[in-house]
Amino acid sequence: MHTVSNALVGVAVFAVFFVLLMGLANMIRGGSPNLSQKLMRWRVGLQFLAILLIIGVLFFRSHS
């Protein structure tokens, strides 16, 4: 079970990192401000989900 939860947390963190890099790359190259805003909203949402997932994993590991 720990392997699955570790993989899920890793995927969630990578997704946040990937969207962050895409947003930064768009801003650096002078891309569309609307796309930058959309990517940053996605980043915030993914961060929220990643934090919930991490808290859930820690909770279930402490009660197992």
MDTraj code that builds the backbone (N, CA, C; nanometers):
import mdtraj as md
import numpy as np

residues = "MET HIS THR VAL SER ASN ALA LEU VAL GLY VAL ALA VAL PHE ALA VAL PHE PHE VAL LEU LEU MET GLY LEU ALA ASN MET ILE ARG GLY GLY SER PRO ASN LEU SER GLN LYS LEU MET ARG TRP ARG VAL GLY LEU GLN PHE LEU ALA ILE LEU LEU ILE ILE GLY VAL LEU PHE PHE ARG SER HIS SER".split()
xyz = np.array([
    [0.0820, -0.1197, 0.0000],
    [0.0000, 0.0000, 0.0000],
    [0.0863, 0.1260, 0.0000],
    [0.2009, 0.1193, 0.0678],
    [0.2885, 0.2358, 0.0720],
    [0.3422, 0.2698, -0.0668],
    [0.3676, 0.1694, -0.1471],
    [0.4192, 0.1943, -0.2818],
    [0.3178, 0.2692, -0.3665],
    [0.1919, 0.2303, -0.3557],
    [0.0864, 0.2971, -0.4321],
    [0.0698, 0.4413, -0.3862],
    [0.0662, 0.4620, -0.2558],
    [0.0487, 0.5984, -0.2051],
    [0.1701, 0.6851, -0.2379],
    [0.2903, 0.6271, -0.2312],
    [0.4100, 0.7029, -0.2698],
    [0.4034, 0.7425, -0.4166],
    [0.3575, 0.6518, -0.5018],
    [0.3463, 0.6814, -0.6440],
    [0.2428, 0.7908, -0.6693],
    [0.1291, 0.7842, -0.6003],
    [0.0257, 0.8866, -0.6180],
    [0.0751, 1.0242, -0.5753],
    [0.1452, 1.0294, -0.4640],
    [0.1998, 1.1574, -0.4177],
    [0.3035, 1.2079, -0.5172],
    [0.3861, 1.1195, -0.5684],
    [0.4865, 1.1586, -0.6677],
    [0.4236, 1.2136, -0.7945],
    [0.3189, 1.1492, -0.8417],
    [0.2485, 1.1969, -0.9611],
    [0.1866, 1.3335, -0.9355],
    [0.1264, 1.3515, -0.8189],
    [0.0631, 1.4793, -0.7863],
    [0.1662, 1.5919, -0.7802],
    [0.2792, 1.5658, -0.7167],
    [0.3839, 1.6675, -0.7061],
    [0.4420, 1.6979, -0.8444],
    [0.4631, 1.5946, -0.9252],
    [0.5151, 1.6169, -1.0604],
    [0.4170, 1.6981, -1.1442],
    [0.2884, 1.6731, -1.1310],
    [0.1878, 1.7479, -1.2070],
    [0.1930, 1.8960, -1.1708],
    [0.2049, 1.9264, -1.0422],
    [0.2156, 2.0662, -0.9987],
    [0.3415, 2.1290, -1.0578],
    [0.4522, 2.0584, -1.0490],
    [0.5798, 2.1087, -1.1007],
    [0.5733, 2.1323, -1.2514],
    [0.5130, 2.0401, -1.3240],
    [0.5038, 2.0507, -1.4694],
    [0.4200, 2.1725, -1.5101],
    [0.3056, 2.1905, -1.4469],
    [0.2199, 2.3049, -1.4803],
    [0.2895, 2.4355, -1.4414],
    [0.3605, 2.4359, -1.3301],
    [0.4361, 2.5541, -1.2904],
    [0.5398, 2.5893, -1.3969],
    [0.6150, 2.4903, -1.4436],
    [0.7149, 2.5157, -1.5471],
    [0.6520, 2.5639, -1.6769],
    [0.5385, 2.5068, -1.7137],
    [0.4709, 2.5524, -1.8353],
    [0.4287, 2.6981, -1.8228],
    [0.3761, 2.7361, -1.7075],
    [0.3352, 2.8737, -1.6849],
    [0.4526, 2.9695, -1.6870],
    [0.5622, 2.9302, -1.6235],
    [0.6808, 3.0147, -1.6240],
    [0.7386, 3.0290, -1.7643],
    [0.7433, 2.9199, -1.8384],
    [0.7950, 2.9252, -1.9757],
    [0.7085, 3.0167, -2.0614],
    [0.5794, 3.0111, -2.0434],
    [0.4894, 3.0970, -2.1199],
    [0.5134, 3.2438, -2.0858],
    [0.5328, 3.2735, -1.9585],
    [0.5566, 3.4130, -1.9187],
    [0.6922, 3.4619, -1.9694],
    [0.7960, 3.3774, -1.9610],
    [0.9305, 3.4173, -2.0025],
    [0.9355, 3.4463, -2.1524],
    [0.8684, 3.3637, -2.2323],
    [0.8740, 3.3854, -2.3773],
    [0.7729, 3.4907, -2.4240],
    [0.6989, 3.5481, -2.3310],
    [0.6050, 3.6542, -2.3657],
    [0.4793, 3.6023, -2.4317],
    [0.4339, 3.4864, -2.3895],
    [0.3128, 3.4257, -2.4456],
    [0.1868, 3.4948, -2.3970],
    [0.0773, 3.4337, -2.4268],
    [-0.0536, 3.4885, -2.3931],
    [-0.0727, 3.5017, -2.2419],
    [-0.1105, 3.6204, -2.1974],
    [-0.1396, 3.6369, -2.0536],
    [-0.2575, 3.5504, -2.0088],
    [-0.3532, 3.5282, -2.0980],
    [-0.4676, 3.4434, -2.0625],
    [-0.4231, 3.3003, -2.0359],
    [-0.3291, 3.2504, -2.1166],
    [-0.2778, 3.1150, -2.0955],
    [-0.2019, 3.1072, -1.9635],
    [-0.1241, 3.2106, -1.9335],
    [-0.0514, 3.2132, -1.8059],
    [-0.1483, 3.2081, -1.6883],
    [-0.2553, 3.2855, -1.6963],
    [-0.3558, 3.2851, -1.5896],
    [-0.4210, 3.1480, -1.5755],
    [-0.4539, 3.0875, -1.6879],
    [-0.5172, 2.9550, -1.6849],
    [-0.4235, 2.8517, -1.6229],
    [-0.2959, 2.8562, -1.6626],
    [-0.1994, 2.7602, -1.6078],
    [-0.1788, 2.7816, -1.4583],
    [-0.1763, 2.9059, -1.4145],
    [-0.1577, 2.9314, -1.2722],
    [-0.2814, 2.8886, -1.1919],
    [-0.3994, 2.9003, -1.2507],
    [-0.5199, 2.8489, -1.1830],
    [-0.5132, 2.6963, -1.1724],
    [-0.4682, 2.6309, -1.2784],
    [-0.4507, 2.4856, -1.2747],
    [-0.3494, 2.4473, -1.1667],
    [-0.2407, 2.5254, -1.1561],
    [-0.1389, 2.4961, -1.0564],
    [-0.1975, 2.5037, -0.9157],
    [-0.2747, 2.6068, -0.8890],
    [-0.3346, 2.6216, -0.7559],
    [-0.4278, 2.5043, -0.7269],
    [-0.5090, 2.4655, -0.8247],
    [-0.5991, 2.3519, -0.8058],
    [-0.5239, 2.2220, -0.7829],
    [-0.4177, 2.2003, -0.8612],
    [-0.3379, 2.0789, -0.8437],
    [-0.2650, 2.0782, -0.7099],
    [-0.2199, 2.1957, -0.6664],
    [-0.1564, 2.2033, -0.5348],
    [-0.2553, 2.1660, -0.4248],
    [-0.3771, 2.2141, -0.4369],
    [-0.4803, 2.1815, -0.3395],
    [-0.5022, 2.0303, -0.3335],
    [-0.5161, 1.9685, -0.4498],
    [-0.5364, 1.8237, -0.4541],
    [-0.4147, 1.7481, -0.4000],
    [-0.2955, 1.7942, -0.4336],
    [-0.1742, 1.7279, -0.3853],
    [-0.1649, 1.7365, -0.2333],
    [-0.1975, 1.8519, -0.1776],
    [-0.1924, 1.8672, -0.0319],
    [-0.2964, 1.7771, 0.0349],
    [-0.4170, 1.7726, -0.0216],
    [-0.5187, 1.6820, 0.0341],
    [-0.4723, 1.5367, 0.0287],
    [-0.4117, 1.4984, -0.0820],
    [-0.3622, 1.3616, -0.0971],
    [-0.2532, 1.3316, 0.0053],
    [-0.1599, 1.4239, 0.0221],
    [-0.0511, 1.4040, 0.1188],
    [-0.1065, 1.3941, 0.2606],
    [-0.1995, 1.4803, 0.2958],
    [-0.2606, 1.4748, 0.4293],
    [-0.3333, 1.3417, 0.4483],
    [-0.4066, 1.2980, 0.3447],
    [-0.4767, 1.1703, 0.3533],
    [-0.3818, 1.0538, 0.3718],
    [-0.2724, 1.0534, 0.2975],
    [-0.1737, 0.9459, 0.3103],
    [-0.1141, 0.9453, 0.4506],
    [-0.0770, 1.0623, 0.4999],
    [-0.0204, 1.0691, 0.6347],
    [-0.1213, 1.0247, 0.7402],
    [-0.2469, 1.0632, 0.7227],
    [-0.3506, 1.0230, 0.8183],
    [-0.3670, 0.8710, 0.8205],
    [-0.3790, 0.8109, 0.7034],
    [-0.4011, 0.6672, 0.6992],
    [-0.2781, 0.5881, 0.7435],
    [-0.1600, 0.6411, 0.7179],
    [-0.0392, 0.5720, 0.7649],
    [-0.0283, 0.5784, 0.9171],
    [-0.0718, 0.6867, 0.9769],
    [-0.0612, 0.6978, 1.1228],
    [-0.1670, 0.6132, 1.1931],
    [-0.2741, 0.5755, 1.1234],
    [-0.3809, 0.4952, 1.1828],
    [-0.3781, 0.3498, 1.1360],
    [-0.2675, 0.3076, 1.0764],
    [-0.2566, 0.1684, 1.0303],
    [-0.1716, 0.0866, 1.1239],
])
top = md.Topology()
chain = top.add_chain()
for i, resn in enumerate(residues, 1):
    res = top.add_residue(resn, chain, resSeq=i)
    for name in ("N", "CA", "C"):
        top.add_atom(name, md.element.get_by_symbol(name[0]), res)
traj = md.Trajectory(xyz[None], top)
